[in-house]
């Protein structure tokens, strides 16, 4: 994102935008529960660490397409994920919108997506973000500034989430999916604040917050691998 809303601007923008449906996100969570537990064997650790109320940002590593649906299905609260606009094609467009997910243009400063995401947090909801920006090695090595902006701007705590095993090997029947009934580990970490307590939203403050976030997420991923016995190479 090349430009962020100025002070006071985001609040006005949120008031003009349609609010992502909390009821829709809860329906999405229930669909996710059925699909994820029906097709695979999720092992969930630390879900109790997600604050029961108030705004929260789930920062999820991303190595496979099922990582988002998996977290939606096992998270203790309904989650609104920022999802690339390319996924909103055909019948998936009204479906994803209906279950409270947010469309984002990764190639530009998407003011609509920024406003809607801030609206989720302002309403005390849960925002899901893949901080690496796109699917890759899922190791949190390269973070975009968007996560830091949302965390510092809203004051919401970040809960790191490690999804392990989703990209370990392809399935026999459907190569694009993990093997059916295979185990996928989802490990929730301790909430933390991204800012330094000053409330500053300067470029320097956001860069410092991004580095602070990177260290926290990397540490959580290493701990999650130890807890689950997953190897430290590409999942």
N, C-alpha and C positions, 0 to 999 in steps of 0.2 A: 504494500500500500504506500503510495508516494505522498499522499496528503491526508491528514486527519482533520476531523471537525475541530473548529476552534472552541475556546472556552464559552460555554453557554449554547453553542451552536448545536451540539449533539442532542441536548435536551429538547430543543425546538424540533429537531428532525425526528426524534423518537415519537413525539406527540402527533406527527403527521402520518406516520407509517402504520400499516396494519400490524397488530400485535400477533406474534407467533402463538398458535393455539396450545395452551397448556394441556387442555383436554386431548387434543390431537397427539401431543407428545406422549401422554399416558397411554393412549391407544397404541402408538408405535412401540412403546416399551412392552406392552402385553403381547403384541405380535412378535417382537424380538424374543421374548421369553420362550414362546412356543417354538419358534424356528430354531433358535440357538441350542436349546436343550433337547429339541427333537432330532436335530441333525448331528450335533457334536456333544462332547462331554465337557462343558466349561467347569473349571475349578476356579472359584472366586475367593480371593484373599483380601482382607482389609476393607471390605465394602462399608463397614461400620465407621470408617474414618471420614466418609463423606458427610459434611454437616447436614443435619436433618432439615434445616430451614435456612432461608436466606440465600443470597446470590453465591454461586460457586462456578468456577471454571474447571472443567476436566481437560487436562492436557494429555493427549493420547499419542503414543508412538504409532507409526503407520507403516506396516510392511505388507499388508494384504487387504483386499477389498472388503473382507468380512469384519475387519477390526471395528469399524463404526457400528454396524448392526449388532456385533457381539457386545460392545459396551452398552449400547442402548438396551439390550435385553437383560444384562446382568446388573446394571447400575441400580441402586436403591431408589433413585428419583428419576422422573421423566427428564430426558435430555434433548436439547435443541442443538444439533450439530451444524456448523458451517460446512457446507458441502459445495464442491466446485459445480458451476452452472452446467457443465457438460453432462453431468449425471441426470439433470432434469430434462429428459427427452421422452417424447411420446407419453404413454400412460404413467410413467414414473414422475412426471412433472406434478400433476395434481395429487398423486399419492404422497410424494415426499412433502409437498406443501401442506397437505391435509394432516400429516402426522407431526407437524410443527418444526420441520427442518428448514434451514435457511440457505438460500441460493447465493453464492458469492462468485463474482468475476475476479479471478486471480490475476488477470492481466492489467487491471486498472484499480484506481482508488474507488472501490464500490461503496458509495455513500449510503445506498439503500441497505446493503448488508451490514455495514458498520452501525447504522441507526437501529436496525432490527436486533442485532446482537446486544447492543447497549440496552435496548428495550427489555430483552429477556432478563438481563441482570438487574435492571431497575425494578422489575416486577418481582425480584427475589427468586428467579428461576436458575436452571442449570444450563450453562453454555458449554458445548463440547467443541474442542479445537484440536486439529492435527497441527502442532506448531512447526513441523517441518515443511508444511505447505503442500506436500504431495507425497504419494506413496514412494517409499525407498527402502533403505536398510532398516528403518525403524529404530535407530540408535540415538536419536536426539542430537546428532553431531552438528547439524546445521539448522538453526532456528530463524524464522522470520520475525519481524518486529511486531506483527499483529497481536500476538499473545500478550506481550508486555504492555502494549497500548490498552487493550481491554482490561487487563488486571489493574494497571495504575489508574486508568480513567474511572473505573467503577469501584475500586477498592475491594473487589471480590477476591477471596482466597483462591489459590490454585491447588487442585488435587492432582498429582501426577498419576497416570494410569499406564501400566505396562501390559501389552497384549503379547503373549509369547506362545509360539507353536503354530500360529495360523499359517505361516509361510514355510514351515519346516519341510514339507514334501507335498507334491500334488496328489489329488485323489485318483483312484483308479477309474471311476465312472465319469467324473467331471474333472478334468485336469485343472480348471480354473479355481477349484475349491479344495480346501483341505480334505483329507480322507474322512468319509462319513464315520461318525462315532469316535473320532480321534479326540484326544484331550487338548483343549486350549486353555491356557492359564491367563487369568486377568487379575492383576495385582494393583490395588489402590494404595496410594501412599499417604503420608501425613500432609494436611493442608499447610500452605505457607503463603506469606505475603510477598509480592513481587517488588513493591516499592521500598524506598528507604525511610518511609515515614514522613517525608517532607511534603508530599503531595505534588512535587514538581512533575511536569509533563514535557520538559524540554527534550530535544533530541539526545543530549548527553544522558539525561535521566533515564530515557527509554533504552538507550544502549546499555547502560549499567544494569537496568532491570532485566534485559534480555540475557546478559551474561550470568546474572544471579539465577535466573530461571534455568538456563542451560546446565549449570552446575547441579542444581537441585534435581532436575529430571534425569541427568546422567547418573547421579548417585542412586536415585530410586531404581533405575533400570538395572544397575549392577546388583543392588540388594534383591530385586525381584528374581534375577537369575539365580542367585544363591538360594533363595527360599524355595524355588521351584525345581532346582537342579537342571535348569536349561543351560545349554552351552553358551558361551559368550561370543559366538560367531553369529553370522547372519541367520535369523530365525527362518 
